[in-house]
Amino acid sequence: MTRPKVLIDKEKLKHNVTFLSRKLQAQGISVAAVTKVFSAYPPLVAIYNEVEEVSYLADSRIENIMKYPKDSDKAFMLLRLPMLSEVEDVVRYATISLNSHIETIRALNEEAARQGKRHQIILMLDLGDLREGIYELEELKAVAEELVQCQHIDWLGLGVNLTCYGAVIPTYGILQRLVNDKAYLEETYGVTLYVLSGGNSSSLYLLDEEGGLPEEINNLRIGEAFVLGRETAFGRIIPGMYQDVFTLRAPIIEYRDKASLPVGTLGMNAFGEAPIFIDKGIIKRGIIALGRQDVDVVHLTPKDERLEILGSSSDHIIIDFSACPDDYSLGAGVEFHLSYGGLLAAFTSPHVYKELI
Ligand SMILES: *Cc1c(COP(=O)(O)O)cnc(C)c1O
């Protein structure tokens, strides 16, 4: 019987990760493979872990990193700035964390001393996207000054995140600032910064541009491009990669002819919205066993282009099957392509099963 599930084509996923990592490595760029969009689902982490060209496994949640295979030869990277309350787990389970506050780095240093370990950090600079990162040169100097004194911390390098929040598109010029800051810090503080982490899937398009990425950029943190086969600055498909690794499928639990307009006086729906209905007469309406608790319909595209999503509530998605009423029936599965947000939600819902094919 069909249950709501994400179907994962493991050969296509492995191809995507291997294909892009190889291309990056050939250009002197190491790869941090980001597992957060599928909540570090262990069978998929295992696929990433097998790809030789991947240097780091990376996630934004320490709980996900704690599930990584213990015998992996990759370094484990925590992407989200550590909470002060989780430094013990960060030092224990992550090799590297991304940081922007000296208070947090100080806490990591003390915890590393306590555990008799070294912890590596990448210092994040905000180059305009306005999510995480140090913003002012004066603060960068102050942080650097104390950071070089931290006995149990290895200052691995600098990083930037772009596009995720402010939608700022990476350019050669923006990333060159990272290169300049590295040169300045190395000279001023007598350190060697080995890693310049130039962003995420939105930096990929620069590889094919004239001038491209500054040569000193030697790491990227890649999530979306591996799973959806596209770069994220412009949403363009990456030739040679698959866009259909994941499919969401859910069964029909009601299938009937009904009106297209609700009957009675209309107020607000369960979410405080006043929905708009179009009168198409009697239509074939189907309900599938998925709802807003699992995924928002804006992230779903029916594979069968004849279907139209009419709306959803917490546990139901309502679809117009009028263009092909005889091709479906009670219990049949309906399949969808997922956007990034849809993948994130479907993998987070405990009601959506996962199946590798
Ligand atoms: C999520 C995340 C990434 C990966 O971004 P994609 O767009 O999925 O490639 C990289 N770096 C940080 C800090 C992140 O939070």
The ligand as an SDF file (V2000), in Angstrom:
LIG
                    3D

 15 15  0  0  0  0  0  0  0  0999 V2000
   22.8390   25.7020    4.3510 C   0  0  0  0  0  0  0  0  0  0  0  0
   24.1880   26.2590    4.3110 C   0  0  0  0  0  0  0  0  0  0  0  0
   25.0220   25.9690    3.2240 C   0  0  0  0  0  0  0  0  0  0  0  0
   24.5580   25.1780    2.0160 C   0  0  0  0  0  0  0  0  0  0  0  0
   23.7690   26.0170    1.2050 O   0  0  0  0  0  0  0  0  0  0  0  0
   23.1720   25.4990   -0.2110 P   0  0  0  0  0  0  0  0  0  0  0  0
   22.5580   26.7020   -0.8040 O   0  0  0  0  0  0  0  0  0  0  0  0
   22.1730   24.4470    0.1210 O   0  0  0  0  0  0  0  0  0  0  0  0
   24.2940   24.9790   -0.9960 O   0  0  0  0  0  0  0  0  0  0  0  0
   26.3140   26.4730    3.2580 C   0  0  0  0  0  0  0  0  0  0  0  0
   26.7490   27.2190    4.3000 N   0  0  0  0  0  0  0  0  0  0  0  0
   25.9750   27.5180    5.3590 C   0  0  0  0  0  0  0  0  0  0  0  0
   26.5260   28.3550    6.4510 C   0  0  0  0  0  0  0  0  0  0  0  0
   24.6700   27.0480    5.3990 C   0  0  0  0  0  0  0  0  0  0  0  0
   23.8960   27.3550    6.4480 O   0  0  0  0  0  0  0  0  0  0  0  0
  1  2  1  0
  2  3  1  0
  2 14  2  0
  3  4  1  0
  3 10  2  0
  4  5  1  0
  5  6  1  0
  6  7  2  0
  6  8  1  0
  6  9  1  0
 10 11  1  0
 11 12  2  0
 12 13  1  0
 12 14  1  0
 14 15  1  0
M  END
$$$$
